[in-house]
Amino acid sequence: QVQLVESGGGLVQAGGSLRLACAASGSIVSISSMGWYRQAQGKQRELVATITSGDSTNYADSIEGRFTISRDNAKNTVSLQMNSLKPEDTAIYYCNAFLRHVGGYYYMNYWGKGTLVTVSS
């Protein structure tokens, strides 16, 4: 019923840029926040950036100044502009939405399937 679909991942050289996009679709009543998380091989999933419906943002300390998160509330989309990419940014990036769907009483977390970002040296 609710689906998050990511796009924009790929292979890029260190110092390059990528823009990730995620679209939430389905029977959605309201989205409180959306964000991006990533998981590198052998590591836990970690927060990259989040943004609320009021455009309040939160970034991981390691990427602030390089990445910018934005959203279009009307379209239920979120984007992540990634600049000055480093090899340590290599990971699967997952889109997240904290939302309430039609027929639901609570806000719940939904996840996309992920998109791979590979940054070469």
C-alpha positions as CSV (number, residue, x, y, z in Angstrom):
1,Q,0.0,0.0,0.0
2,V,2.8,2.4,0.9
3,Q,6.0,2.2,-1.2
4,L,9.3,4.1,-1.2
5,V,11.4,4.0,-4.3
6,E,14.9,5.3,-4.5
7,S,16.9,6.3,-7.5
8,G,20.1,8.0,-8.4
9,G,22.7,5.6,-7.0
10,G,25.7,4.6,-9.0
11,L,29.5,4.7,-9.3
12,V,31.3,8.0,-8.9
13,Q,34.9,9.0,-8.4
14,A,36.0,10.6,-5.2
15,G,35.2,14.3,-5.2
16,G,32.3,13.8,-7.5
17,S,28.6,14.3,-6.9
18,L,25.4,12.3,-7.0
19,R,21.8,13.2,-6.3
20,L,19.5,10.6,-4.8
21,A,15.8,10.8,-5.0
22,C,13.0,9.0,-3.2
23,A,9.3,9.0,-3.9
24,A,6.7,7.8,-1.4
25,S,3.5,6.6,-2.9
26,G,0.3,4.9,-1.8
27,S,-2.4,5.7,0.7
28,I,-0.6,8.2,2.7
29,V,-2.3,10.6,5.1
30,S,0.6,12.5,6.4
31,I,4.4,12.3,6.4
32,S,6.1,13.7,9.5
33,S,9.6,13.3,8.3
34,M,11.7,11.7,5.6
35,G,15.3,10.9,5.5
36,W,18.3,8.9,4.2
37,Y,20.2,6.2,6.0
38,R,23.1,4.2,4.8
39,Q,24.7,0.9,5.5
40,A,28.2,0.0,4.5
41,Q,29.4,-3.6,4.3
42,G,29.9,-5.0,7.7
43,K,28.5,-2.0,9.5
44,Q,25.3,-0.9,11.0
45,R,22.8,1.3,9.3
46,E,23.4,4.9,10.2
47,L,21.5,8.1,9.8
48,V,22.7,10.4,7.0
49,A,20.1,13.2,7.0
50,T,16.5,13.8,7.9
51,I,14.0,16.5,7.1
52,T,10.6,17.2,8.7
53,S,7.5,18.5,7.0
54,G,8.5,21.9,8.3
55,D,11.9,21.7,6.7
56,S,13.8,21.2,9.8
57,T,17.0,19.2,8.9
58,N,19.3,17.0,10.8
59,Y,22.6,15.7,9.4
60,A,25.3,13.3,10.5
61,D,28.3,15.3,11.7
62,S,30.5,13.6,9.1
63,I,28.6,14.8,6.1
64,E,27.3,18.2,7.0
65,G,28.5,20.7,4.5
66,R,28.8,18.1,1.8
67,F,25.3,16.7,1.6
68,T,22.0,18.6,1.4
69,I,18.6,17.1,2.0
70,S,15.4,18.6,0.6
71,R,11.8,17.5,0.1
72,D,8.7,18.4,-1.8
73,N,5.8,17.9,0.6
74,A,3.2,18.1,-2.1
75,K,4.9,15.3,-4.1
76,N,6.0,13.2,-1.1
77,T,9.6,13.2,-2.4
78,V,12.9,13.6,-0.7
79,S,16.3,14.2,-2.3
80,L,19.8,14.1,-1.2
81,Q,22.4,16.1,-3.0
82,M,25.8,14.6,-2.3
83,N,28.9,16.5,-3.1
84,S,32.6,16.0,-2.5
85,L,32.0,12.3,-2.1
86,K,34.6,10.2,-0.3
87,P,35.3,6.4,-0.6
88,E,33.9,6.1,3.0
89,D,30.5,7.2,1.7
90,T,30.2,4.0,-0.2
91,A,27.1,2.2,1.1
92,I,23.6,1.2,0.3
93,Y,21.4,4.3,0.9
94,Y,17.9,3.7,2.1
95,C,15.1,6.1,2.0
96,N,13.0,6.4,5.1
97,A,9.6,8.0,5.8
98,F,7.8,8.4,9.1
99,L,4.2,8.5,8.0
100,R,0.7,7.7,8.7
101,H,-1.2,5.8,6.1
102,V,-4.9,5.6,5.4
103,G,-6.6,3.5,8.0
104,G,-3.7,3.7,10.4
105,Y,-3.7,5.3,13.8
106,Y,0.0,5.8,14.3
107,Y,2.9,7.1,12.5
108,M,5.2,4.3,11.3
109,N,8.6,4.0,9.7
110,Y,8.7,2.8,6.1
111,W,11.8,1.9,4.2
112,G,12.9,1.7,0.6
113,K,14.8,-1.1,-0.8
114,G,18.0,0.9,-1.1
115,T,20.2,2.2,-3.8
116,L,23.9,1.5,-4.0
117,V,26.4,4.4,-4.0
118,T,30.0,3.4,-4.8
119,V,32.7,6.0,-4.5
120,S,36.0,5.0,-6.0
121,S,39.4,6.3,-5.0
